[in-house]
């Protein structure tokens, strides 16, 4: 009985912690002294054919709200030092889709 309670306790903790671990991967932990400039972010977006509507910082990452070359609204999360794309969401018919 004691073993069953221990296993159930472990499963409860693992279930509660796992979603937080997934979210933590999206956070950017780079000192601001090492960040690319906002102008560099806008230039990178334009080079990719995106028309920037909004540029903000979220969870330590750059987040771009833009329109792509096909006229679709997109949300792009960038690593601030390398400008690597961490996620790109495309809005389609009122629903978001991760690519």
NUVEXZA-947966 format. One record per residue (C-alpha): x, y, z. Coordinates in steps of 0.02 Angstrom, whole numbers, plus 50000, padded with zeros to 5 digits. Layout:
<nodes>
XYZ ...
</nodes>
This chain:
<nodes>
500005000050000 501405012050045 502255008349879 500655012149782 500485028949870 502305033149831 502065028849647 500465039049637 501325053749721 502755052849596 501555052249449 500585067249516 502175077549533 502835072149362 501185076749281 501195093949363 503015097749320 503075091349140 502035105249061 503115118349146 504665110349074 503945111548899 503565130048923 505305133248993 506095127748829 505275142848744 506075155448864 507665164248808 509015166748937 510255178548854 510985194048937 510305209648851 512085215248814 512185200648691 510535204148601 510395209248420 509625226448398 507785229148359 508335236248190 509215219748153 507615210248197 506575221148081 507865218947942 507855200047966 505955200147955 505985210547796 507295198947721 506055184647750 504645194247665 503725198547826 502875215447853 503115218848039 501555224948129 502245223648305 503905219048386 503955215048571 504905205148702 504055190248782 504875177948903 506565185248857 506325181748671 505925193348527 504145191048466 503625197648295 501815199948242 501855201748053 501055197947886 501965185847772 502165187147583 500515177847558 499585190447666 499375178547814 499585184947992 501035176548079 501835176648251 503685172548258 504745169748414 506605173048394 508125169248501 508775186948535 510645183848512 510625173348352 508895178048284 508565159548262 506705156048236 506075146448388 504255145648333 503165151948192 501275152148205 500175155448054 498385161348079 497175152647962 495305155647970 495325161248150 496405146648207 498275146348240 499375132948169 501175129248224 502405125948083 
</nodes>
